[in-house]
């Protein structure tokens, strides 16, 4: 089962890379065999507090098709330094990332090589920044990935970028739906 889950996740990411590579180039920069950076921006018409609550409820916005278990309800994020963004199901578990910085309503920074990047020995820093604006919150997301040149990150950067773009759009939509004081779904 473990090999099936991993190969299923890799196949999903690879198909995203092939299907969406041309559209993803606008948000990906500094692409090389050993590194790339993806950046995204969304404006949402909710206060930073509401945006933060949606952000830390990762099971509420991360796509089930980009999990190992196939069920986003198995995801949890502990929004504190050293906290885990983990996935647990049926005796299995995956640490997707570790929290480096948690500043409610301002910034969440994670250290994690997502999906197949883990097996490549890559490192990834995923940063979510929230900033108040006149009518809501600005969301800026960056993902900086580094690995040895033999990882050939230039071959997967567009696919990773597209998957993250989908997640950021889902996050922004989730932020707009949440009500102040609603439970965060943290485990």
N, C-alpha and C positions, 0 to 999 in steps of 0.2 A: 504494500500500500504506500509506503514512504516514497519509493521510486516513482510510482504512478503520480502521486501528488506533485512531486518536484518536477517531473517531466511535463505534467499537465500545465503547471504554472509557467515553465519555460516556453512551452508551445504557444500559450496565450500571448506572452510578451513578444515572441518572435513573429507571430502573425500580426500583431499590432505594428511592429517595426516595418514589416513589408507593406501592409495595407495603408499606413499613414505617414510614411517617411517624408514625402515631399511637403506636406502641410505643416510638419513639426519644425521645420528649419527656422522659422521666424523667432521662436523662443529659445532655441539652443545656440550657445555661443562657445567660442574657444574650444572647438572640437578637435581632438587629436587622438592618436592611438592610446594615449595614457590619461586623458582627461576630457571633461566637458562640463558645461554649466547650463542648467535650464532655469528660466526665470518666467514668472507669471504675475499678472496683476489683475485684481478684481475689485470693484467698488460695490459695497453692499449697503443697503439702507437700514442698517440696524446699529445700535450702540456697540462700542467695543466689548462691553460685558457680555452681551448676547452673542457676539461673534466668537468670543473666547469659549463660551459654553459649548457652542456648536463644534468648534475646532477640537476640543479635548474629548468630545464624544465621537471618536473615530469610527465606531461601529455604525454610527448614524449617517456617515457620508462616504466611507471608502467602499468601492465597488466589490461585491462578492466575487466577481470574475477575476479579481486580482488578489485573491487570497489563496493560501495553500489548501484550506479546508473546503472552499467553495461557499462559505457562509460568513458574511461580515459580522454577524452577531458573535462570532468567536474572537473578535478583536477587542482589545482593551488598551487603554493608554493611561499610565499614571503620570499626571502632569507635575512632576517634581524632579529636581536634579537626581540622576541615577535611576529614575523610573523607567519602566519597560513599556514599549509598544509591542505587545505580545499577542499571539494567536494561540488559543488552546482549544483542543477538541479530542474527544475519545482517546485520552492518554497520550496524545501528540502535542507538541508545542514548537513554536517558532518565535524567536526574538527578531522582530523586524528592525528595531532601532532602540537606542537608549537615549533618554532625555539628558541633554547637556545644560540647557537653560530653560527655565520656566518663569516667565514674568507675566502673570495674568493680565489680560487685556492689552499686552504689548508685544510679547515675543515668545515663541516656542522653537527651540533648536534641538534637533535630533541627530545622533550619529548612527548611521546604518546604511549598509549596502543592500538596497531593496531587490527582492526577487533573485534573478540569476546573477546579479552583481556580487552577491555573497560568495558564490562558488568561484568567481573570478578573482577573489582576493582583493576586491576593490574597497575603497572607503568612500563614504558619502556623507555629506553634511546637508541636512534638510532644514531650512529655516522658514518659519512662518512669522511675518511681521504684521501687526495690526496697528493702525494709526487712525485717530479720530479725524473726521472731516466734517464739513458743514452739515451734511445730511447722512450721517452714518459712519462707516468704517472703510478704510482702504486696506486691502489684503495684498501683501507681496510675499511671494513664495520663491525661494531659490533652492536649487539642489546642485551641489558641487561634488563631482565624482572624480576620484583619482585611482590609478592602478599602474602596474608595470606596463610598458609598451606592448608586451605580448598579449595583453588582455584585449587589444583591438577595440577599445571603447568607441572608436569612430564608427564601427559597424553596428553598435547597439544604441548609440546616443539618441537617434531619432525615435526609436521605439520606446525607450524609457521616457523621453520627453512627451510623447503622445499619451502614454499611460498617466503620467503626472498631470498633464493638461486636463484630462478627463476627471481626475480626482479633485483638482482645484475647482473646476466648474461645479462638481457635485458638492464640494464644501461650501462654495458661495451660495448655492441653492439651499443647502441645509441651514446656513446662517439666516437666510431670509425667512425660513419657515419656523424657526424656534421661537418660543415664547419666553420672556424673562421668568426666571425661577423654575423653569422646567428641569426635570432630572437630567443629568449628563450621561447616564448610562455607563459610568465608570465601574469597573469591577474591582 
